[in-house]
Amino acid sequence: MLSTPGDSREEWIASGQALQRVLLHASAHGVSAAFHTQALEMEPLREFLRQELFAGEHPQMIMRLGVTLDAKDVPRRPVPDIVEREDQGPAGEGRTALNAGGRNRCDGGAQGHTPQQKGRPAMATTISKPAMDPGVGKATPPVDYVWAAARIAIGWIFLWAFLDKTFGWGFATPANRAWIEGGSPTTGFLKGTGENALGGFFSGLAGQGWVDWLFMAGLLGIGLALVLGVGLRIAAVTGTLLLVLMWAAELPLANNPFLDDHLIYSIVLIGLALAGAGTTLGLGNLPIVQRTPWLK
């Protein structure tokens, strides 16, 4: 028996996907399935089964699984009575025609009739094409590489800020003020906001140990997430929060009424997460990432 907690369309799809996996697994082990869904087509009986047998969940499928010892072929009409070959189509594709003798005709899923030819009944023609995995041979659009490059570049900005402040490599942080030498990675920036609109609040945070640790952990985590292409949603939220706080600390802005690079970076971070930019030149295609929403 197959059931779902609710009875929405999403859960119908999920139950169908689960049934597909069960049937494929059964077939691989030589197990046959027999469906008994007539009871589910009567709403009073379906409700009775839901209460009595399914512990309140909604029944979606009832079936038997077992090994068939004496399998017999299902009676079918001969293929030539239904399908006949015509001339080869473009690029050698085989064209098949469905006989119209007593059957509804369709063309690509839509009903219609073709003109009678050579005294034969009207036929509907379909093109026979090999089935392909939609992911096979699919080229990556150029815009995906642009998003990937933006992701890696911004990730490197965060990661480099962490490394320079930690080890004092002499770019923005002198060696004697490195974090590993006892320096505070937040003091320089926050102390410089003392005369700004929110300077009293932010300058009071300067040099506090918990602020330094949160700031550095944010730089490292956001930088690694962006460079690797994993956890972009979390990186977008935490990165936007960090950047907006830095933007607020500098108010009023010197060169623009309200917009600066902190807000621009925030918008790009959100765009990277929404675009799923971790799947190109990143680890976002790993199965564990695809199965785990918070890793996307």
C-alpha positions in Angstrom: 0.0 0.0 0.0 1.2 3.5 -0.9 -0.1 6.5 1.0 0.8 10.2 1.5 0.1 12.6 4.5 -1.9 14.9 2.3 -3.8 14.7 -1.0 -2.4 17.6 -3.0 -1.1 17.5 -6.6 2.5 17.7 -5.3 1.9 14.6 -3.2 0.3 12.8 -6.2 3.5 13.4 -8.1 5.6 12.3 -5.2 3.6 9.1 -4.8 3.9 8.4 -8.6 7.7 8.8 -8.3 7.8 6.5 -5.4 5.7 3.9 -7.2 8.1 4.2 -10.2 11.1 3.4 -8.0 9.3 0.4 -6.4 8.3 -1.1 -9.8 11.7 -0.7 -11.3 13.3 -2.3 -8.2 10.8 -5.1 -8.3 11.3 -5.7 -12.0 15.1 -5.8 -11.5 14.6 -8.7 -9.1 12.1 -10.6 -11.2 9.1 -9.5 -9.1 5.7 -8.8 -10.7 3.1 -6.3 -9.6 -0.7 -6.4 -9.7 -2.7 -3.2 -9.1 -6.0 -3.1 -7.2 -7.0 0.5 -7.4 -10.8 0.0 -7.9 -11.4 0.5 -4.2 -9.7 3.9 -4.4 -12.0 5.1 -7.2 -15.0 5.1 -4.8 -14.7 8.0 -2.4 -16.6 6.5 0.6 -14.5 3.3 0.3 -11.3 5.3 0.0 -12.2 7.3 3.1 -12.9 4.0 5.0 -9.5 2.6 4.0 -7.8 5.9 5.0 -9.3 5.7 8.5 -9.1 1.9 9.0 -5.9 0.8 7.2 -3.8 3.8 6.4 -3.7 5.5 9.9 -5.3 8.7 8.6 -3.0 9.0 5.5 -4.4 9.2 2.0 -4.2 6.0 0.1 -2.8 6.4 -3.4 -2.1 2.8 -4.5 -2.9 -0.7 -3.5 -1.0 -3.5 -5.2 0.3 -7.0 -4.8 4.0 -8.0 -5.4 5.1 -11.5 -6.1 6.9 -13.9 -8.3 5.0 -15.3 -11.3 5.9 -18.9 -12.0 3.8 -19.4 -15.1 4.0 -16.2 -17.0 1.9 -15.9 -20.2 2.1 -13.3 -22.9 -0.7 -10.8 -22.9 -2.8 -11.1 -26.1 -1.9 -8.3 -28.5 -2.7 -7.5 -32.1 0.2 -8.1 -34.5 2.3 -5.0 -35.0 1.9 -5.0 -38.8 -1.9 -4.6 -38.3 -1.3 -1.3 -36.5 2.0 0.2 -37.7 3.3 0.3 -41.2 6.6 1.8 -42.5 6.7 4.7 -45.0 9.5 6.5 -46.8 12.5 7.6 -44.7 12.1 11.1 -43.3 14.8 13.8 -42.9 18.2 12.7 -41.8 17.1 9.0 -42.1 14.5 9.2 -39.3 12.0 6.4 -39.6 8.4 7.5 -40.2 5.6 5.4 -38.9 1.9 5.6 -39.6 -0.9 4.4 -37.4 -3.7 2.6 -39.3 -7.1 4.3 -39.0 -9.1 1.1 -39.0 -11.5 1.6 -36.2 -9.1 3.6 -34.0 -8.9 7.3 -33.1 -6.1 9.1 -34.9 -3.7 11.5 -33.5 -0.7 13.5 -34.7 1.8 14.5 -32.2 -0.8 14.3 -29.4 -3.4 16.4 -31.3 -6.4 14.9 -33.1 -6.5 15.3 -36.8 -6.8 13.6 -40.2 -4.4 13.4 -43.1 -5.6 13.4 -46.7 -6.3 10.0 -48.2 -3.5 8.7 -50.4 -3.7 5.9 -53.0 -7.1 4.8 -51.8 -5.9 4.1 -48.3 -7.7 5.3 -45.2 -6.6 8.6 -43.7 -3.6 8.2 -41.4 -1.9 10.2 -38.8 1.9 10.3 -39.1 4.4 10.6 -36.2 8.1 10.9 -36.3 10.0 8.2 -34.5 13.0 9.7 -32.6 15.4 8.0 -30.2 14.7 8.7 -26.5 17.5 10.7 -24.9 18.3 11.7 -21.4 17.5 15.4 -21.2 20.8 16.0 -19.4 22.9 14.3 -22.0 24.5 16.6 -24.6 22.9 19.7 -23.1 25.3 22.6 -23.5 25.8 25.0 -20.6 24.5 28.5 -21.6 27.1 31.2 -21.6 25.2 33.2 -18.9 25.8 30.3 -16.5 29.5 30.8 -16.9 29.1 34.5 -16.2 27.2 33.8 -13.0 29.9 31.2 -12.1 32.7 33.8 -12.7 30.8 36.4 -10.6 30.3 33.8 -7.8 34.0 32.8 -7.7 35.2 36.4 -7.9 33.0 37.6 -5.0 33.9 34.5 -3.0 37.6 35.3 -3.4 37.0 38.9 -2.1 35.5 37.4 1.1 38.1 34.7 1.3 41.0 37.1 0.7 39.7 39.5 3.4 39.7 36.6 5.9 43.3 35.5 4.9 44.7 39.1 4.9 43.2 39.9 8.3 44.2 36.6 9.8 47.9 36.5 8.7 48.6 40.2 8.0 50.0 39.8 4.5 50.4 43.5 4.2 47.7 44.5 1.8 44.9 45.9 4.0 46.4 44.5 7.3 50.0 45.0 8.4 51.7 41.9 9.8 51.9 43.4 13.4 48.1 43.8 13.4 47.2 40.3 12.1 44.5 38.4 14.0 47.0 35.6 14.9 49.3 38.3 16.4 46.5 39.5 18.7 45.1 42.2 16.5 41.4 42.9 16.1 40.0 42.5 12.6 37.0 44.7 13.3 38.6 47.6 15.3 39.9 49.6 12.4 36.6 49.7 10.4 34.3 50.1 13.4 36.3 52.8 15.2 36.3 54.8 11.9 32.5 55.0 12.0 32.4 57.0 15.3 31.2 60.2 13.5 28.6 58.6 11.3 24.9 58.4 12.0 25.1 55.0 13.8 28.7 55.5 14.9 27.8 55.3 18.6 26.4 51.8 18.2 29.0 50.3 15.8 32.1 51.9 17.5 30.9 50.3 20.8 31.3 46.9 19.1 34.9 47.4 18.0 37.5 45.1 19.5 35.0 42.8 21.2 36.1 39.1 20.9 32.7 37.7 19.9 32.3 40.4 17.2 35.8 39.5 15.8 34.9 35.8 15.8 31.5 36.3 14.1 33.0 38.6 11.5 35.9 36.3 10.6 33.7 33.2 10.6 31.4 35.0 8.2 34.2 36.0 5.9 35.5 32.4 5.8 32.2 30.6 5.5 30.8 32.9 2.8 34.0 32.9 0.9 34.3 29.1 0.8 30.6 28.7 0.0 30.8 31.0 -3.0 34.1 29.6 -4.3 33.0 26.0 -4.0 29.4 26.6 -5.2 27.9 24.9 -2.1 25.5 26.5 0.4 24.7 29.5 -1.8 21.4 30.2 -0.1 22.9 30.4 3.3 25.8 32.4 1.9 23.3 34.8 0.3 21.5 35.4 3.6 24.5 35.7 5.9 26.5 37.7 3.3 23.6 40.1 2.7 23.3 40.6 6.5 27.0 41.3 6.9 27.1 43.7 4.0 24.0 45.6 5.0 25.4 46.1 8.5 28.7 47.4 7.0 26.5 49.7 4.8 24.6 51.0 7.8 27.8 51.7 9.7 28.9 54.1 6.9 25.7 56.1 6.8 25.5 58.9 5.6 27.4 57.9 2.4 29.9 60.3 1.1 29.4 59.8 -2.7 25.7 58.6 -3.0 22.5 59.3 -1.2 21.9 55.6 -0.4 23.7 53.2 -2.8 27.2 51.8 -2.5 29.2 48.7 -3.3 27.9 46.9 -0.2 24.3 46.9 -1.5 25.4 46.0 -5.0 27.3 42.9 -3.6 24.1 42.0 -1.7 22.0 42.1 -4.8 24.5 39.9 -6.7 24.6 37.4 -3.8 20.9 37.0 -3.9 21.0 36.6 -7.7 23.6 33.9 -7.4 21.5 31.9 -5.0 18.3 32.3 -7.1 20.2 31.4 -10.3 21.6 28.2 -8.8 25.1 29.4 -9.8 26.9 26.6 -7.9 26.1 24.0 -10.6 28.5 25.6 -13.1 32.3 25.4 -12.2 31.3 24.4 -8.7 30.2 21.5 -6.6 26.5 22.2 -6.8 25.8 19.2 -9.0 26.9 16.7 -6.4 24.1 14.3 -5.5 24.4 15.1 -1.8 24.0 18.8 -2.6 21.0 18.2 -4.9 19.3 16.1 -2.2 20.0 18.5 0.7 18.1 21.9 0.3 20.3 23.8 2.7 23.4 22.9 0.8 22.1 24.4 -2.5 
